């Protein structure tokens, strides 16, 4: 696995970029319809009125957000980001105060020639995911590894945070007596 350097920066407010609020809704609805259609053996169909990826502007949704899982165990938090098609050179992880940021850029191109028809498409997209770190993280021991398109971050807990954990028993609710 390749190690990814974590760069520490001074605290600054995260930069805000305009994103189309309808783009994520449309993408999610399309994903649900595609998932439903696959259940009946139908292939995924392109949207009828959608512009090709090349003609979309950044404001129209060229920014993408990778899937991220966060899992906690007794010793650390594990953050896993799916970044297919990227290498560790395309990804940057930074820590600024209590904010951990994963960012990168995805570039792809496709060309096909069949007879006298030539098709070429290029797409570029950047992503930036920021997470507020909870108290009790040993910021000096955060590590990152990248392998096969998956970024894995380990955020170890401080000894104080580990010692402060306890399990709370969950009991069934007592039936309430109704007065008449």
N, C-alpha and C positions, 0 to 999 in steps of 0.2 A: 504494500500500500504506500502511496505517496503522501508525504506530510505536507500540510498546507500551513503557511505562516499566518499567525494571527497578529495583526498590527494594532497597537494601542494608540489611541488618539486622544486629544483633549476633548472635554465635553463640549458638544455643540448640538444645537437643535437639529433633528433629522430633516433632511431636505424633502420637501413635498413636491410631488410631480402630479400634474393633472392626469387623471384616469377617467375614462368614460364609465359612469356608474351603471349604465345599461349593458356594457360589454360583459361584465362578469355574470350578470343574470342570464344574458343570452347564451353564454358559453355553458353555464350550468344546465339550462333547459335543453340545449342541444345534446349535452352529455347524457342526460336522463333519457331523451328520446332514442339516442344511439344505443344505450344500454338496454332499453326496452326492446328495440328492434332486433338486437343480437339474440335475445332470448327466444325469438322465433326463427332464427337462422338467417335473417336478412343481413346483408352487408350494411355498413355505415354509409349513409348517403350524404353528399355535400349539400349545404343549404342552397336553395334555388337562387336567392337574390344576394348572396354574400359576395363581397368583392374578393378577388384573389389576394393572398397574403402580401404580395409585392406592392399592391396599391393602397394598403392601409397606412395611415399616418400614425405617428406615435400616440397622438391623442385618441385615435380610434381603436387602440388596443394592442399595439405592437409590444407593449410590456407584458411579460408573463410572470406568473408566480408559481414557483415549483412547489410540489407537495412536500410538506414537512411534518415529521412525527416527533413528538417530545414525550419521552418516557422517564419516569423517576424511579430509582431504586434507593436502597438505604445509604448508598455511598455517593451517588452522583445523579445528574440529569444527563440523558443521552438525547441529542438532537440529530435527526437523520433527514437529509434533504435529497430528493431525487432530482438529479441534474443530467438527464440523458443527453448524450452528444457532446458533453463538455469534458474538459480535462482540468487538472488542478491549476493549470496556468490561466484558465478562464474564470476562476473563482477567487474572490477576496473575502476574508473574514476579518472584521474589525471589532474592537471593544472600545467603547467611548463611555466612560462613567459606568452606568448601569445598563447600557444598551449594547447588545450584541447584534451585529449586522452581517448578513451574508449577501453578497452581491456578485454579479457577473454579467457576462454577455454571451449570447448564443448567436452564432452565425452559421448559415447553411446555404448551399446553392445546389441546384438541380438542373441538369441539361439533358435533353433527349432529342435525337434526330431519327425520324422515320420517313424515309423517302425524301420528299421535298419539304417536309414539315419539320421546323426546328422550334423546340420549346425550351425556354430558359427561365428559371425562377430563382431569385435570391431573397432571403429573408434574414432580418436581423432583429434581435430583441434583447432587451436588458431586463434584469430583475434585481430587486432589492427587498429583502425581508429583514425586519428588525424585531428584536425581542427584548423586553424589559426583564432583566435578571432579578430573581428573587434574592432576598437576604440569605446569607449563609453559603455563598458560592466562593470557592477559593479562586479568585480571578487570575492569580499567577500560574495556576496549573491547568488552565483550560487548554485542551489539545484538539487538533483537527486532522483527519485523515480522509483521503479521497481514493476510491477504488471503483472501477466499472460504473462510472456515472453516479455514484452515491457518495455524498459528503457526510461524514460522521463526526460529530463534535461530542466531546466528553467534558462536562462541567462538574468537577468534583466538589463535594460539599466540604465545608470546614469542619474540624472536629467538634466545635461548639454546636453547629447545626445538627450533626449526627447525634450528639448527646441529648439534644433537646427534643428528639422525636419520641413519641409514645403512641401506643395503639389505644383507641377509645372503643369500648364495647358498645355495640349496637343492640338495643333491646327492643322487643316488640312493644307497640303502643298498648297502654292499658285501656280497656273499654271504658267509655265515659257513661256515667249514670245520668239518665235524664230525669229531671224533676217535673212533676205534673202539678 
